[in-house]
Structure formats: C-alpha cells, structure tokens
Amino acid sequence: QNEIGMMERRYVKSRERAAQKRASDELTDRIEQLLTDEFQTVADFVAQLNDENMSQQKVVYRLSALAKAGVAEKGEVKVPGTEGSKARNVVAYKLA
C-alpha cells in the first residue's frame, strides 16, 4: 500500500511539472504573437522566428497545441512548385 501511495504522489507531481512546462513555454507565446488573420505555412513561422536551433517539428507541435486550444485555425494553402515541380497543398495556420 505504501508503494501505491508513492506512485500516486509521483503521478500527481509529474502532472504538475507537465502543466507548469506547458504554461511557461515561451516558444508557444512567441508563435502565438506571430499569428495573423492570413494563413501562414510552418516554414513561414520558422523563418520569422529566425533561430538556428528551431526545427519545424517544434513549431508544428506548438501550432497544433494552439489549434487544439482554439487560439489558431488550421487549414491548407496551395504553394506553387519550384522549377519542374507541381504546386502542392501544405498545412497553414492563422489566428482563430
């Protein structure tokens, strides 16, 4: 029974740490400030952040979280292809 109590305390503590990380995520705040009324691709957000350590995966994770929270709206934008390639649809985000 003592082990069960310890496991429960660890679980509660880990949930508190996770919630604190989500609340204090400054990257999410920076990305939220970049949202506009027009759709922007993930590559646009990465370019605007201007950070060499920034990966598209980090930006996509934050944008998805903002979309789930109702702050951002997810959609698709047609991007023209480069020489010899077709235009393609990419995921884009805007302010909800």
N, C-alpha and C positions, 0 to 999 in steps of 0.2 A: 504493500500500500504506500510505503514511503516513496518507492520508485515512481508510482503513478503521480503522486503529488509533485515530485521533481520534474517529471515530464510535462505536466500541465503548466508549471511555472516557466519552464523553458519555452514552451509553445507560446504562452502569453507574452513573454519577454521578446521572442523573435518577431511576433506580430507587431509589437510596439516599435521595435527597431525598423521594421519594414515600413510602417506607416510614417515614421519620422524621416526616413530616406525619401519617400515619395513626396512628403510635404516640403522638404528643404532642397529639392532638386532644382538647382539654379539653371541648368540647361533647359529644363521644361519651361521655366519662366522666360528665358531668352527666346526660345522658339515661339512661345505664345505672343511675345511682343512683335515678332516678325509676321504674324498672320495678318492678312489684309482681306478686303472684300472680293479680291480676284484670286482664282486658283493659281497655286504655285506648286511646282514639282519638288520632289525631295532634293534633287540636285540644286535647285534654286536656293533652298534653305541652307544646304551645306555651303554653297558659295557665299551667302550672306553672312554666315557665322564666321567665316574667314579664320578657321582654326585648323592647323595641320593635323592635329590629333583627332579631328572629328570624322567619324565614319557614317556612312549612310544608314547603317543598322541602328546606331544610336539615335539618329534623327527620326527614323521611321518608328522606333519604339515610343519616343516622346509624342510624336504626332498621333499615333494610334491611341495612346492614352488620353490625349486631349480630345480626340474624336469620341471616345467612349464616354468622356465626362461631359460631352455636349458643347465644348468650347470651340472645337473645329469641325468642319464639314469635309467629308472625304468624297472625292469624285474622280473623274477621268478627264484627261486633256489629250488632244491629238498633237503629237510633236512631229514636225517634219523630219524626214530622214536626211542623213548626210549623203554625200555623193554615192549614187548607185544603190542606196538602201531605201526601203519603203518607209512611209510615215507610220508611226506606231502610237498606241494609246498608253499613257503612263498615269499612275496614280498621282493625284494632286490634292492639296488641302487649302481651305480658305476659312475665314472667320465665320462661325455659325451665326 
